[in-house]
Amino acid sequence: MSIMKELSKKVLEGDIRAASRLIRNLEDQIPNTYIAMQEIFGKTGNAHVVGITGAPGAGKSTLTDELICAYRKKGDTVGVLAVDPTSPFSGGALLGDRIRMLRHAEDTGVFIRSLATRGAMGGISKAVGEAIHVMDVLKKSKIIVETVGVGQQEVDIINHAHTVAVVLVPGMGDEIQALKAGLMEIADIFIINKADRDGAGKLYKETLNMVNMSKDNKNGAQGWRIPVLLVESVLEPIKFAESVEALRDKIDEHYQYLIDNDLLSERMRRKTTAELNEALWGTILQPILKDLHADGEINRLVDKLLTKASDPYSLAAEVASKYMK
């Protein structure tokens, strides 16, 4: 246990290796890691957390890479949590620490870490909320969470980010249907990426129309008008950088809007509620499931379901009565 306290002490002192080790422990669910998190939790809550979400192939990593540069130009320190698909062999992130972001490797003001989804729904790793806290105590003023990109299940990012930017790209199917399926409700900013492609203008107009029809965007002058931004092709470096700097400014404008209108506390409450749910799951449910698997009891319960000798609700009540005394 003292090892975990020593680890948290090093993280609080700004030790990057200790921070990487702590995040790895969180991913691997190493016993007693919660002790380190207990030590650092009181020092969190200072960073602006930005979620970058959207379908696979939308260009989220390229945008995130350039967004790091845009924030560093302003003097902000940046943490990036890139959530990748899980390797079926190692259980780790398939892409590792993003190859496309290696140009920031020597910048001490930037800390980039990949997380594996490990079966988590919504494009978000279970450890991401805790990893955000680690980035926070490293004094990263901006923490960017780039989701794995699983289409319509991207909505979990709303539980972790203060500002959510949804990335769309023309030519990838019915993007507007994806908006109707849930992304519309979580977006604070829409980005039409790769704006040089055919269909970008049409997608821009359709997205803008949906934004204008949204009940959440009809709050008058005092409400946040969800912007739809066009980002130029990365093949035009100067225009691309200018577009991303405009995105940076709009992200910061949204954060200031939350502060000025006393809405940040509402987002923080939602974020904290999600973290408490995760902690309860890890403290109560996870040990029960581990115990059921260890003694083979889970197989007996599954066999009962397969033969229709019982039902999931009765078996759940049976397990609850055994463990929750």
N, C-alpha and C positions, 0 to 999 in steps of 0.2 A: 504493500500500500504506500509506503514511503517513496517507492520508485515512481509512482504516479504523481505524487506531490512534487517530487523533484522535477519530473517532466513538465508539469504545469508551470513551475517556477521558471524554467528555462524558456518556455513559450512566452511567458509574461515579460521576460527580459529581451524578447525579440529574436530568439534562436530559431532560425529557419529549419534546421535539421530536426530540432525537437518538435516543431510544428508539423512537419511532414510525418514524423513518427506517430504523433498523436492522431493525426487524421487517418493514418493507416490502421492504427489500433481501433479507431471508431468503425472503420469499414469492416475490419476482421472481427469486431465484437469481442475484443480481448477482455477477459474478466478484470474488473476493478477500474476500467478506463473512466467510468463515471466519476471517480474520485478526482481525476485531473480536471474534468469538466466542472465539478463543483467548485474547484479552486478558481477557475477563470470566469465563471458565469457572471459574477458581480461586476466585472470590468467590461462587459459587452454592452451593445446597444448604441454605438457611436457611428457606425458606418452606414452609408447609403447602399442598399442592396438592390441591384438591377437584374431582372430576369430577361434573358434573350431566348425566345422560344419560337417554334415553327417546325414545319415538316422537314424530313431529311432532304438534304440537297438544296436547301434554301439559301445557303451561304452564311450560316450563323457564325461559324468559326472564323471566316475571313472578316466579317463585320466586327467580331469581338477583338480580333487581333488589331485591327485599325482603331477600334475604340480605345484600346489600351494606349496607343500613341496619342490620341486626341486628349485623353485625360492627363497623360504625363506632360503634355505641352502646357497644361494649366497648373502643373505642380502637384496634382493629386497622386497619392499612392494607390496602387491597384492590386486587388486580389481577384483571381479568376478560378472558379470551380467549373470545370468542363465535365459534364456528366456523359459518359460514354456507355455503349452497350457492353454487356458482360461477356468475357471470354468463356466459352463452355468448358475450357480445359483448366485455366488458372483461376477463374472467378474474378479476375481483375479487369480493368478497363482495356478494351481492345486497342484503342489508339494511344494509350499511355498519356504522358504529358505532351500535349498537342505539338506535333512536329511543326505545324504552321506557325506556332507562336515562339519558336526557338530564338528569334531575333531579340527577344526580351530577356533571355537567360542570364545575361550579365548585369541586368538592371536591378539593383537592390530595392528599388521602389516598386517592383512587380513580383508577385508570387503566384505562380500558376500550378494548379493541381488537378489531376483527373480523378474522377470517382466513377466506379462501376454501378450500374443500376441494380445489379444483383436481384433481378426479378421484381423490383419495385415498379408499381404502376405509375402512370402520369409523367413518364420521362424524367423522374427525379429519384436519385439515390436516397435511401433511408438515412444515410449519414450526412446529407447535405446541410441540414439545419445546424448540426453540431459543428461541421466544418466551417460554416459561416462565422460562428462564434470564435473559432480559432483564428480565422483571417482578421476578425474584428480586433482582437486583442494584440495582433501584430501591427495595429494602427494603420490598416488599409482603409483609406477614406471612401473608396469605391470598391464594392465587391460585386463582380459580375458572375452570375450563374447562367451558364449556357446549357440548356437541356439537351437530351439525347435526340429528340426529334422523332416522336412517335405519333404524328398526326393529331387526331382528335383527343388524345389522352394527355395533352400538354398542360391541362389546367391546374395541376398540383403546384406549379410554380407560384401561384397566387398566395400560397400559404407561407412563402419564404421571402418574397421580394416586395420592396416598397413601390417600385416602378417596373411594369411589365411591358416589354416591347415585343410585338408579334411580327415575325418576318414572313413575308409572302414573296413569291417569285412567279412571274408569268410562265405559262407553258407546262405546269405540273398537274394538270387536271382541274377539277372544279374547286378552286380555292374558296369561292363564296359559300359553297356548301359546308366547307370546313369551318368557316366563320359562324355559320348558323348552328353548327354542332357544339359550340362552346367557347371557341377562342374569342368571340365577340365580347363575352362577359368579362374576360380577364384583361383585355388589352387596355393599356394607358396610351400606347403609341403604336401605330401601324407603320411598317416599313415595307415599301415595294422595292425589293432588291433586284439587282441586275436589270436596271431600268432601260438598258439599251435593247433588250429583247423585244421581239414582236409580241404584242398583246399587253405590254406594260401600261400603256395609256388606258386601255379598256379595264384592266384590273384596278388601276388607280380610281377611275370613275365609279366602278361598281363598289369598291371598298368605301369610298367617300359617301356614296349614296346610303350604304348600310349604316355608316357612322351617323349620318344626319337623321336617319330614321330611328336610331337607337334611343330608347327611353332614358338611358343613362347619359346621353349626350344632349339632353334637352333641359339643361338646368340654368339656362339664361347666362347672363354675363358673369355670375359668380361661380358657375360650374366649370369643370375641366372639359374643354372641347377636344376630343380625341383627334390628334393630328394624324395625317397620312403623309408620310415622307417618301420621296423618291431618292434612291441611292444609286449613283452612277456605277458603271462597270468598273471592276478592279483593274481592267486592262487600260483604263485611263486614270493613272495614279493620282494626278493633281485633282481632277474632278471628284474622284472617289474619296480622297482625303477631305475635301471640302464638304462633301455630302455627309460624311461621318462626323465631322466637327459640328455640322448643323444638328445631327442626331444627338450628339453629346449635349449640346445647349438645350435641346428640347427635353432630354431626360432630366437635366438639372432644373429646368423650369418646372417640370412636374413635381419634383421633390420639394421645391420651394412652395409650390401651390399647396401641397399637403401640410407643410409647416404653417403657412399663412392662414389656412382655413381650419386649423386644429383637427386635421384628418389623419395625421401621422399616428396618433395614439390608437386610432381605430385599426389601422393596418398592423401596428405592433401587437394589438390584442389578438388579432387573427393569427399572426405568426406565432405568438406565444402559446395560444391554444393548441395549435398543431404540434408544437414542441412538447407540450405536456402530454398530449395523446401518444406521441412517440415514446416518451419516457415511461408512461403507464404500460404501453405495449411491451417495452423491453424489460420492465421490472416484474410485471405480472404474467403476461401471456407467454412470452418467449421461454422462460424457465419451464413452464408447464409443457409446452410443445417439445422442448428438449428432453424432458423426462419421459414423455409418451413415446418418443422415437427411441430413446436409449433402451427401454425395456421391451420394445416390440408391441406395446399396447396400441399404438396407432394402427398397426396392421389388423389387430382384432376388431377395432372400431370400423375400419374401412370394409372388412369382410362382412360385418353386420349390415352395412349400407348396401353392399353389392348384392347380398342375398335378400334384401328388403326385410331383414329381421328387425330392423329399427329404422329410425330417421335421424337426420343430422341434428335436429332440435332436441330430441330426447337424449342423444349421446352427449351433446354439448352440456345439457343440464346435469347429466351423470358425472361428467368430468368436473364441472363447476362445484358440485356438491362434495366431491372428493378433495379438491384442492383449496377451495375458497371457504374454509371453515371459520 
